[in-house]
Amino acid sequence: MFSIKTYRIETERLVIRCYQPSDAQLLWQSVNESIEHLRPWMPWIKNEPEDLPAKLERIRKMRANFDNDTDYTFGIFDKTEQTLIGSTGLHNRVGKDAREIGYWINVNHVHKGYATEAVQALTKVGFDIENLARIEIHCDSRNTDSFNIPKKLGYQLEATLKGRFRDDNDIPRDKMIWTLFREDYSETNSKTIAIRAFDILGQEITM
């Protein structure tokens, strides 16, 4: 079983870490601000808006999945950890020794490079700490902002699958699969991003 070491990542501008119950208010606010922005791209948005107790329960499940090595979802915070910029993850749904990076950014923080910075950091963690063989990014083929991130970070477009997404009107959309393999990682700029990573006890992980 894959067991993640990394619970917290610090980059130049961001703190990317496992969610805690105390983050429920921040998650509730950030999602509520961004519902219409996210509606075309995120299938889960059809369940929004949720109330604050529902967000707390969702965070508890995400934390349980993290600790039980089922799935790994991270909040993307500013350096003060008082603003939730978005969310990301190393998701356990693409096979052995591989993870899928997903991400969304709050509508008030788009086009500032935060998603790119977070994906770079998770790519470095995935290969240099978690010893993955492959990382994938899946996105709607119409979502230019989303697919430009793996494109510029050295991921290769492996496939465009027809009709694999359904939008808010239940219309099928095409899904792009971008992939980076361990043997190609050293040639990307994710290899050189400066990060600090910490384990569940808050101890820094040597890379």
C-alpha positions in Angstrom: 0.0 0.0 0.0 1.2 3.5 -0.8 1.7 5.5 2.4 2.3 9.2 1.9 5.1 10.9 3.9 4.2 14.5 3.1 1.5 16.4 5.1 2.7 20.0 4.5 4.6 21.8 1.7 5.9 25.3 1.8 6.7 27.2 -1.5 7.7 30.8 -2.1 4.1 32.0 -1.8 2.0 29.1 -0.6 1.3 26.6 2.2 -0.1 23.4 0.8 -1.2 21.1 3.6 -3.5 18.4 4.8 -6.9 19.9 5.8 -7.8 20.3 9.5 -11.3 20.6 11.0 -10.5 24.3 11.8 -10.3 24.9 8.0 -14.1 24.3 7.6 -15.0 28.0 7.6 -12.3 28.9 5.1 -13.3 26.0 2.7 -17.0 27.0 3.0 -16.3 30.6 2.1 -13.8 29.9 -0.7 -16.1 27.4 -2.4 -19.2 29.6 -2.0 -17.3 32.5 -3.6 -16.4 30.4 -6.6 -19.4 28.3 -7.4 -20.2 29.9 -10.7 -16.5 30.1 -11.7 -16.1 26.4 -11.0 -19.5 25.2 -12.3 -18.4 24.4 -15.9 -15.4 22.3 -14.8 -15.9 20.6 -11.5 -18.5 17.8 -11.4 -18.8 18.1 -7.5 -20.0 21.7 -7.8 -23.5 20.5 -8.5 -23.8 19.6 -4.8 -23.0 23.2 -3.8 -23.7 25.3 -1.8 -23.3 23.2 1.3 -23.7 24.5 4.8 -20.9 24.8 7.2 -21.6 21.5 9.1 -21.4 19.7 5.8 -18.1 21.3 5.0 -16.8 20.2 8.4 -17.9 16.6 7.8 -16.3 16.7 4.3 -13.0 17.9 5.8 -13.1 15.2 8.5 -13.5 12.6 5.7 -10.7 14.1 3.7 -8.4 14.0 6.8 -9.5 10.4 7.5 -8.7 9.4 3.9 -5.3 11.0 4.2 -4.4 9.3 7.5 -5.8 5.9 6.3 -3.7 6.2 3.0 -6.9 6.1 0.9 -6.6 9.5 -0.8 -4.6 12.7 -0.4 -6.3 16.1 -0.6 -4.4 19.3 0.3 -5.7 22.8 0.9 -3.8 25.6 -0.8 -3.3 28.5 1.6 -1.5 31.9 1.6 1.5 32.2 3.9 -0.6 33.3 6.9 -3.0 30.3 6.4 -5.9 32.7 6.8 -7.0 32.5 3.2 -7.8 29.4 1.3 -6.7 30.0 -2.3 -7.8 26.6 -3.6 -7.4 22.9 -3.3 -5.3 20.2 -4.8 -4.3 16.6 -4.2 -2.3 13.4 -5.1 -5.3 11.3 -5.9 -5.3 7.5 -5.7 -7.2 6.7 -8.9 -4.7 6.0 -11.7 -2.9 2.8 -10.7 0.0 1.4 -8.8 2.9 3.8 -8.0 1.0 6.7 -9.7 -1.1 9.6 -8.6 -3.4 12.1 -10.3 -3.0 15.8 -9.4 -6.2 17.7 -9.4 -6.7 21.4 -8.5 -9.1 24.3 -8.3 -8.5 27.9 -7.5 -10.8 30.4 -5.8 -12.2 33.0 -8.3 -10.5 35.9 -6.5 -7.0 34.3 -7.0 -7.0 33.1 -10.6 -4.4 34.1 -13.1 -1.7 34.7 -10.4 0.2 31.4 -11.0 -0.9 29.7 -7.8 -2.2 26.6 -9.5 1.1 26.2 -11.4 3.1 26.7 -8.2 1.0 24.1 -6.4 1.3 21.6 -9.2 5.1 22.1 -9.5 5.4 21.5 -5.7 3.2 18.3 -5.8 5.1 17.1 -8.8 8.4 17.5 -6.9 7.0 15.8 -3.8 5.5 13.0 -5.9 8.8 12.1 -7.5 11.5 13.2 -5.0 9.8 12.2 -1.7 6.9 9.8 -2.5 8.9 7.9 -5.2 6.1 7.7 -7.7 6.6 6.3 -11.2 4.0 8.4 -12.9 1.8 11.5 -12.3 -1.3 12.3 -14.4 -3.4 15.4 -14.7 -6.9 15.1 -16.1 -9.0 18.1 -17.3 -11.8 19.1 -19.6 -10.5 19.8 -23.1 -12.3 23.2 -23.2 -10.5 24.4 -20.0 -7.6 26.3 -21.4 -6.4 27.6 -18.1 -6.3 24.1 -16.7 -4.5 22.3 -19.5 -2.0 25.0 -20.0 -0.5 24.1 -16.6 0.7 20.5 -17.4 1.6 21.7 -20.9 4.1 24.3 -19.5 5.4 22.0 -16.8 6.6 19.3 -19.2 3.7 16.8 -19.0 2.8 15.1 -22.3 -0.7 14.8 -23.7 -1.3 11.1 -23.8 -4.9 11.0 -24.8 -8.1 12.9 -25.3 -11.0 10.6 -24.3 -14.3 11.5 -26.0 -17.4 12.2 -23.8 -15.8 11.2 -20.5 -16.9 14.4 -18.6 -20.5 15.6 -18.2 -21.1 19.2 -17.5 -23.7 20.8 -15.3 -26.3 20.3 -18.1 -25.4 16.6 -18.4 -23.7 17.2 -21.8 -20.7 14.9 -22.4 -17.4 16.6 -22.8 -13.9 15.4 -23.7 -11.2 14.6 -21.1 -7.5 15.2 -21.7 -5.0 13.0 -19.9 -1.5 14.6 -19.4 1.3 12.4 -18.0 4.8 12.9 -16.6 7.0 9.8 -16.0 9.8 9.6 -13.5 12.4 9.3 -16.3 11.3 12.6 -17.8 10.9 14.6 -14.6 14.5 15.7 -14.2 14.2 17.7 -17.4 11.3 19.8 -16.1 11.3 23.0 -14.0 9.4 21.2 -11.3 12.7 19.5 -10.4 14.2 22.9 -9.4 11.4 24.6 -7.6 12.4 25.5 -4.0 10.1 23.8 -1.4 10.2 22.6 2.1 8.2 19.5 3.0 7.1 18.2 6.4 5.7 14.9 7.7 2.7 14.3 10.0 4.8 15.2 13.1 5.9 18.5 11.6 9.5 17.3 11.0 11.1 18.5 7.8 11.7 15.9 5.2 15.2 15.8 3.7 15.3 15.7 -0.1 
